[in-house]
C-alpha cells in the first residue's frame, strides 16, 4: 500500500463496554477502533479520543497508521480553511465512493 494521508473531522467517540470507537463525522471512516481491555497505560492516564470536530490527519502505509491533530488555518477573511487532503473537500482528489448518487426530487 502506498503511504498517504487523509484529514478527517472527528465525530463523537462512543464506548460500549471496553470497545472505544470514533468515526469521521463527514465520511464515516474509523479513526479509533480499540478494545481498551488490551491497552496498558504506564502513566495511569486513560486512552483518549479526539474532541468532536477536531481535524485529525491519518497516515496509513507500510502496515501501520498514525494520527496527528491538525490546527485549522484561517484565511484572509477570518474563515477557517480545511486542509487540502480533507475528506470533506468536494473538490479534493479523494476517490469517489461507489454507490447511488443523490438526486433532488421536487
N, C-alpha and C positions, 0 to 999 in steps of 0.2 A: 504494500500500500504506500502510495506517495504521501509524504508528510504534508499536512495542510492545517490551516487554522480557519475557524468559523466563530464569529462572535454571536452569542445568544443572549436573550433577555430572560433572566431568572424569574421563574414563576414561584408560586407558593410551595414551600417544602412540606412534604407530608410524611409523617412517621406512623406506621402501623406495626405494633409490636416492636421488634428490633430492626425492621426494614425502614430505611430512610430513602426517600426518592424525591428528586426535584427535576422538573421538566422546564424546557424553554416555554415561556408564556406565549411566544409568537408561533413557533413551528412545531412544538411538542417533542423535540429531541431530548433524550435523557441527558441531564447534566450530572446528576448524582443518582446512583442506584447502589446502595451499600447495605449489607447486613451488619448492624452495629455490634452484634454479639461476636463478630470476628475481628473487631478493631480493639487494639490496646493503646491506651494513652500513657505516655511516660510522665507527663506533667499534670495529670488529673483533669485536664480540660476535656469536655465532651466534643465529639465530632460535630462540626458545624456545617451549616448550609449557607448559601448566599442569600442576601437580603432580596426581597421582592423588587423586581425592576433593575437589579444590578446587571451591568453588561459584563458577561463572562466570555473571555476568549478561550476556546477549546482547541488544543493542539492534539492531533491524532497522527500517529505514524510510528513505524518501527516497533509495533507491538505494544505500545503504551499510549497513554493520553495524559495531558496536564491541563490545568485550569489557571487562568490569570484574570484578575479583576481589571477591567478597562475603565479608565476615567473618561467620561464623555467630553468631547471638545465642544466649545461654544463658538458659533460663527460671528461675523461682524454685527449682526442684528441682535445678538444675545440668545439666539435659539440653540438648543442642543443639537449636535450633529452626530449621527450614529456612524460607527466605523464602516469603511468600505466593504469589509468582509461580513457584515451583519446579515443574518438570515432574514431580517425584516425589510431590507432594501429591495424594493420591487425591480430596480434596475441592476441588481447585483449579478455576479457571474455564477451564483449558486445554481446547480441544475434544478430544473423544474421537477416537482413531484408528479408521477403519473397519477391519473385519476380524472374524475369528472371536472369539467370547467364550470365556473359559476355563470349563471345566466340570469339576467334581470327579467322577471315576469311581471307584466302590468295588467 
